[in-house]
Amino acid sequence: MDLYDAINARRSVRSYTSDPVDREALKRIVQAGIEAPTGCNMQLRQFIVVDDAAVIDQLAELDMTKGASAAVVIVMDPQGTPYGEFWVQDASATMENMLLAAVAEGLGACWVEGQVTPKEPELRKVLHVPENLRVWSIMAVGHPTKHPSRPPKPEFDKIVHFNVFGG
Ligand SMILES: Cc1cc2nc3c(=O)[nH]c(=O)nc-3n(C[C@H](O)[C@H](O)[C@H](O)COP(=O)(O)O)c2cc1C
């Protein structure tokens, strides 16, 4: 799939069928996440691929899945680097790569982060994540029931400047 087509087709999907997601597709999506850049190449990420209905149900009870039949949880080691702290940016770049890979797989996905931190203790318990690591964000992924419409985005000319602000 052309990269620009994937970028333009990607939407946050919040409604899914109950069909399972192919494990091999999930692995390719995670590999795309692994390919994302990380600050100082620190590689502070780990991934939990969730496709077992019993675990998905527990995530759904915590309102983390949007009804999707699979999820990828990004777990971060919140270490600094000699140049500063980049682990949040690392996780974000990783998430975007995975969202685009989900499009390439013909799947829908949604970045779920809003409620993750307040529910981190419960998530840590469900997913057996050790105390020294952060449960940072979750990608719900599955077969969409429909393609969401594009939400409002600013017009290019209103927010893009050439060479200097206002240029
Ligand atoms: C950091 C971040 C956190 C997000 N957290 C959530 C979330 O918790 N739940 C949710 O439904 N969408 C979440 N989203 C998705 C945004 O709501 C979505 O990207 C935005 O509405 C624009 O829609 P689009 O992705 O279809 O372009 C998050 C997106 C980002 C970048």
The ligand as a MOL file (V3000), in Angstrom:
LIG
                    3D

  0  0  0     0  0            999 V3000
M  V30 BEGIN CTAB
M  V30 COUNTS 31 33 0 0 0
M  V30 BEGIN ATOM
M  V30 1 C -1.9570 10.8960 22.6050 0
M  V30 2 C -3.2950 10.4250 22.0920 0
M  V30 3 C -4.1820 9.8180 22.9570 0
M  V30 4 C -5.4080 9.3380 22.4900 0
M  V30 5 N -6.2380 8.7070 23.3690 0
M  V30 6 C -7.4300 8.2820 22.9460 0
M  V30 7 C -8.2850 7.6000 23.8390 0
M  V30 8 O -7.9550 7.3710 25.0030 0
M  V30 9 N -9.5030 7.1950 23.3720 0
M  V30 10 C -9.8870 7.4180 22.0820 0
M  V30 11 O -10.9930 7.0310 21.7180 0
M  V30 12 N -9.0910 8.0540 21.1930 0
M  V30 13 C -7.8730 8.4800 21.5950 0
M  V30 14 N -7.0340 9.1080 20.7020 0
M  V30 15 C -7.4490 9.2930 19.3050 0
M  V30 16 C -7.8530 10.7520 19.0040 0
M  V30 17 O -9.0680 11.0400 19.6610 0
M  V30 18 C -7.9760 10.8980 17.4760 0
M  V30 19 O -6.7050 10.7220 16.8990 0
M  V30 20 C -8.5210 12.2630 17.0570 0
M  V30 21 O -9.8660 12.4000 17.4690 0
M  V30 22 C -8.4420 12.4990 15.5480 0
M  V30 23 O -9.1210 11.4870 14.8320 0
M  V30 24 P -8.3540 10.5850 13.7360 0
M  V30 25 O -7.3650 9.7270 14.5060 0
M  V30 26 O -9.4150 9.7410 13.0840 0
M  V30 27 O -7.6570 11.4960 12.7820 0
M  V30 28 C -5.7820 9.5320 21.1240 0
M  V30 29 C -4.8660 10.1290 20.2550 0
M  V30 30 C -3.6310 10.5460 20.7180 0
M  V30 31 C -2.6440 11.1390 19.7340 0
M  V30 END ATOM
M  V30 BEGIN BOND
M  V30 1 1 1 2
M  V30 2 1 2 3
M  V30 3 2 2 30
M  V30 4 2 3 4
M  V30 5 1 4 5
M  V30 6 1 4 28
M  V30 7 2 5 6
M  V30 8 1 6 7
M  V30 9 1 6 13
M  V30 10 2 7 8
M  V30 11 1 7 9
M  V30 12 1 9 10
M  V30 13 2 10 11
M  V30 14 1 10 12
M  V30 15 2 12 13
M  V30 16 1 13 14
M  V30 17 1 14 15
M  V30 18 1 14 28
M  V30 19 1 15 16
M  V30 20 1 16 17
M  V30 21 1 16 18
M  V30 22 1 18 19
M  V30 23 1 18 20
M  V30 24 1 20 21
M  V30 25 1 20 22
M  V30 26 1 22 23
M  V30 27 1 23 24
M  V30 28 2 24 25
M  V30 29 1 24 26
M  V30 30 1 24 27
M  V30 31 2 28 29
M  V30 32 1 29 30
M  V30 33 1 30 31
M  V30 END BOND
M  V30 END CTAB
M  END
